[in-house]
Amino acid sequence: MISVEVTKALASERRLQILAWLKRPRAHFPPQEFGDLVDDGVCGVFIARKLLISQPTASEHLKILSRAGLVRATRIKQWTFYRRDERRIAAAKRALRSSW
């Protein structure tokens, strides 16, 4: 059974777009001064800029994805970097398939 948190996270086009970008971060984001795009994740500032939304709005989307377990957050200095949690995403996909 799929959790309510995952259902909420997947109910937004912007959050689905974030997940798609984070699948291939080097193809969608510029190099960062701190943190590796793949190993550490993408800075929330870059995600906000790419979505053309404010930092607080992007943070809310990323918080929802984090609560659902679909992304992991890593703090480096004063920034938060996000990357996909492939294991949890695979589990969510299996739950969705079995629900149908």
C-alpha positions, 0 to 999 in steps of 0.5 A: 500500500502506498503511503499518504505522504508519497501520494501527496508528493507525487500529486504535484507536477513541480515535485515530479519535475524535481524528481526527474531532474534529480535523476540526471543532475549533471544534465540539468544543473550547473557545477556547484561550488560545494557538494558534488551534484551526484554524491551530495545532491543539488543545492535547493537554490539551484532547484528554486531557480530552475523552477522559477519559484522563490526559495521558500516555495522550493523548500516546501516542495523539497520538504514534502519530497523528503517527508515522503522519503523520495529525496534525501537532504544533506547539509553542507555549510549553510546550504541543503542539497537534495538527491533521490533515494532510489530505494524508496522510489523503487518501493513506491513504484512497486506499491503503485503497481500493486495498488492497481 
